[in-house]
Amino acid sequence: MGLAAAVLVWTAALSAQSLPLMTGVSHYTLRNGLTVILQEQADLPVVSVAVGYNAGSIHELPGKTGVAYLLEKLMMFAGSANVSPLEHISDINRAGGTLNAEALEDQTLYYQTIPSNHLAMALWLESDRMRTLDLSPENFEKARTDLLEELRNRRTSEPFLASLQTFDELLYSDFSFGHSPLGLESDIRNLTVEDVRAFYDAFYVPQNAVLCISGRFDRVRTRELIARYFESIPGGKAPVTAFEEPTFARVPFSRTVDDPVASAPAVFLGFRLAPPGSPQYRIQTLLDFVLLKGRSARLNRRLLNREAKIAYQLSGGIERRDGRTVYKVFIIASPPQIQACEDAVFNELDKLKRTFLSEAEIAKAKTLYRQDVYKRTATSTDRVIFLAQAFWMERTAGGTLDDALAEMDRILKITPTEITAVLNRYYVRENCVVLYVQMK
C-alpha cells in the first residue's frame, strides 16, 4: 500500500469513529436567558463545570483597559455573598477537585473538575459569584496591586511581549481588538471599584453566559440543581457590542521596532482572514495543519530543517477574536537570516498556489486536524472548555452549537481547489502586516 493510500485509509477509519464530544450533547435555555450545555460521559466518576461569559478585553472602553482581566482575578479570589475570599478554591480542593480560569480577548471562562458527588457544590459556588461577587474596596485594591505587579514582572521578563503588542495594534488596527488584555499600567492605576462593578453588572449576567457540564452525572437531577441555583438570578440584558467593520488597504505594510528585552532579532507576519462561520474559515483551519502544525508541515520543513535551518524558532497559527480572524507567523533568527526567513514563507505560499495539494498531503492534514480535536476534547475539563468556546464562536458568527458540532465533518470534506482559492485571496503580500524586531 502506498503512502497516499495508507493516509487515506487512516483518515477514513477516523471518520467512521465518533468523537466523545459528539455524543450525549444537549442544550437548553433557562427563563433568565442562561444557556446550558450538558454532555454525559460516564467513563470516570468525575464531572466538569464551566461558566463562560462573553466578556473580554475587546469589550473595554478607552481609558479602562485591564478591567476584564482584573475582574477575572476578583471572580477567582474575592468571594461572594455566601463564600468568603479563597473559599471557592479551598472547597473545590478539599473535595479532591481542580479549578482554573482563562481570560481571553473576547470571553472569560471559569471551570472546575470534581468528583461527581460534589456537582451540587460546584454549581452553587458558580451561581453565588455570578449573582453576588464581593467587590469590596479591600478586595479591589488587592486585585489591582496583584495585577500591576504581574504586569511589571511580565514586561521585564518576557521577551517580545512589547513587540507582540505593537504587532497586534498594527494587525487589528483599532482599539477594541488591538490593545492588550493585560491593560495599560496607567489605566489600571486609575480604575475604580465602580468601573469594575459596571463591567460586572453589564457582562456577568445570565443573558451573556453559558453553563457547560461534562462527565458523569444524572441528567434529571442536574437540571433540577441548575434551576434551583441559577434560574432566580436576574437575567440582565445581553450587552450590545457592535464593532465597526474595519477597512484595510491591500498594500504591503512593514515596520521596524526596537525591543529592550528581545533575546534575538525576530519578525512577525500577519494575514487578515475570513471571519468565523464562513466557509473560508474552515479552509483556513485546515490550512494551518498544512503550514505550521506538525513537524512535517510546510513552513517547519522549510525553516527548521536540520540540513538547511535558517530560523532558531518558528511558531504561529490562526487567532480569532470575536468576529475577526488573523493568521500569525513568528520567527526568531540571526540578523542575516531574517529576510531569508520572510522570503522562505512567501516562497512556500507561492508553491502552494501554483500546484494543488496532493491527496496524500491533504489527507495527512485532515488526520492531524482530527487528532487535534481528539486532544482538545480528551477529558471532561477539555470538553467543557471546548463547548463554551465553540458556543460563543458560533453565536458571534450567527450560528448555533449544532453548527459547531458539525464543523469537523465539513472540514474533512475540503478539497485542494478550495485551499488554493483561499491562499490566492488571503495569503498574499498585499494582505500581510510585517513587523521586524531588533534588539535594543
Steps between C-alpha positions, in 0.01 A plus 500: 500500500642842401530800733200681351281190531616433856423855612161494330409170667602641840291814444200292396538286811502809719194638321310184580554550870307743714680747723406507869394862447244406237300265723256574779486879446180690574431866561218724618441850636369606841230764533763760594691441176781277631600240240572154642699231317510146640728220377479164673819293504492231766849354456632651825318604822583869449316797357620834367314829523584810299335840482600710202420870476504691172725758662861585431741777417323579171207622710710751696474874446794732431659597831356189671737233367576210733153497658405160348819335624466667840146368530619148419737521800219623725269220386767245590609634838262763644206286607130583487205557732511148645861409419799658672819598310683191367224273633392398148852372436534326835158330471585358157845388615365334814257304284794368299438726204690755294400839360628782286398796286595637162465861388495533121454803282133422432389275787588391853468143625483356852516124537546224755511119501378315808380154603144459370345498847615861550323642192239682709773687690673612180175627351415690817844661515477613137150636543596695812785687330286563193235652723692677781874543442663676798633822348611660824767775486743268679456220246527747215824655625663161557407379151622822339832483687547139388421590140744792495773277642429233238511762225838633616648151531381387159614820331857452623527122475309394186693550178294645214199588718527870411559432131207256489277775634623737231435231240142449621435873483618503139323180398161575654538878462220604739490547876247229590684215331857627504571587861648255749272295731748581778411868474713811530661572834372859497143381435512235773624756755204723417235227512243521778290235666203665327662429161534132587145482635364659182680240286381217727138622498500540121674179391478246783129430460315182394405653163874529427615166640510130416514216756666178379508168686680186380569169670304256713176647634129430516334720238165543679659577836749738339226699327325533836819634662560746216146634532535528878828693499492701177143569388429760770797713394374809312569449132621851431527624144727347240763771441487668163857506370489593135852536366564698187609290206862595425620597156858424405699614201637198313857621480816351654569649844809471718651671802811455713512532881765469768413261783705548820446142622514320166738205517575505125379668180155388390223563251121481531283432194123546522225431246140619546266212420132418453283516814383202711195323361595556139592214263843661462555480877478121488749491216734726697474261794613206289768707327659564839586128516659519155714803590597481868345220703724197524868440432441426133292814437619709207649794691658279765679299232609814317630704794599241762635218285826375655687513171396853407386653829459877465286573810556444870129486579173493308147524638158635413158397376144622474380751757135596543366797692122519487410543133853553370765249400871542430786265421825569682851376430780582746863431414818545705824490302846649474520850346620381156219241477193710587434603141576148378238364742235745380578418137482128576148538640374673186687261272325209669162673470566563131578130448165408652321745272662361184435131570202334665570306817546130441243255631757372748583845641139615540405164653785534748388853591148371564634221718707745704198728535280221627768382742521857628125499566541175690770656718290809567201289609678215679387576856186645654695819576608526137144446382334772710764749384454390140120520522499845660744645247321336206166633622621861507681470168187374328276751680726783378489362146121468506507122536402247765668236712379241251704679233808473720449128553470448123811706423738204489304316233499812283876544536564139406324563165723791393667460159840614367325745266336677795835528679666658194219757472547610861877518461467728198253728674649540848859372518658771286745783569229760437308354796798461733618711793871454576673612818879471526634484857853618576692451822548825683 
